[in-house]
Amino acid sequence: MKNTFLVLDTETCDLSGSVYDVGYTICDKYGNILQTRNALVREIFTNGKKMMGAFYAKKLFSHYAPMLESDDIKMETWETITGWMNQDIADFQVTVICAYNAGFDFRVMNATHRMLGYTGKVLNAPLKTLDLWQFACETKLSQKTYKKLATKKGWVSPKGNIKTGAEFCYRFCSGEWGFIEDHTALSDALIETKILADCMATKKKIPYGKINQQPWRIVNPSAKGNDPHIHGSKVA
């Protein structure tokens, strides 16, 4: 049976949950996109106190206001959004759900589900899980070419660790050295779909179920220290 992937990204008000933007693609292993979805979570996005404390609160005006005005994104209830996900998983026979730093996205989706008073699981179907951060670090970002490029471009933490966030991984995969991650959910899910396809193309073992196993420790050989680098799509 061929795998079909749901590539998820979320934007949150805080590290504990409060998801306000959900975006995902459904694709095959080559990155061919079969479906995209994106919505703002009405219950969270209309909570002014929560939103003004969000990591990327300024995007309320620079990104989301124009997107709402042009109908590029809509506000929907949590029940509607999770309903879409479950229906799309069934319709497209999705077998794998993945995200870059999947442990974060899975945790905050569950936390938001509980916070809004829902019981049971977010997703109805049992799916394999894939952390694209882990996958990228075991394939693309462990290559000597990437380490050399990252060192040359300065994609290195103060103590010498090679940066492994989605933004840097996409730069390497796409050749767009100056790419800046948008930090809106669907936009980030789209670049993560490209990362998934490039990792799959390496034909290396796929680390299903292996989430947050310290994939950040890719060290510059000339480094004097070794510190964990928290990937850029969530907190940096």
Secondary structure, 3 states (H helix, E strand, C coil): CCCCEEEEEEEEEECCEEEEEEEEEEECCCCCEEEEEEEEEHHHHCCHHHHHCCCCCCHHHHHHHHHHHCCCCEEECHHHHHHHHHHHHHHCCCCEEEECCHHHHHHHHHHHHHHCCCCCCCCCCCCEEEEHHHHHHHCHHHCHHHHHHHHHHCCECCCCEECCCHHHHHHHHHCCCCCCCCCCHHHHHHHHHHHHHHHHHCCCCCCECCCCCCCCCCECCCCCCCCCCCCCCCCC
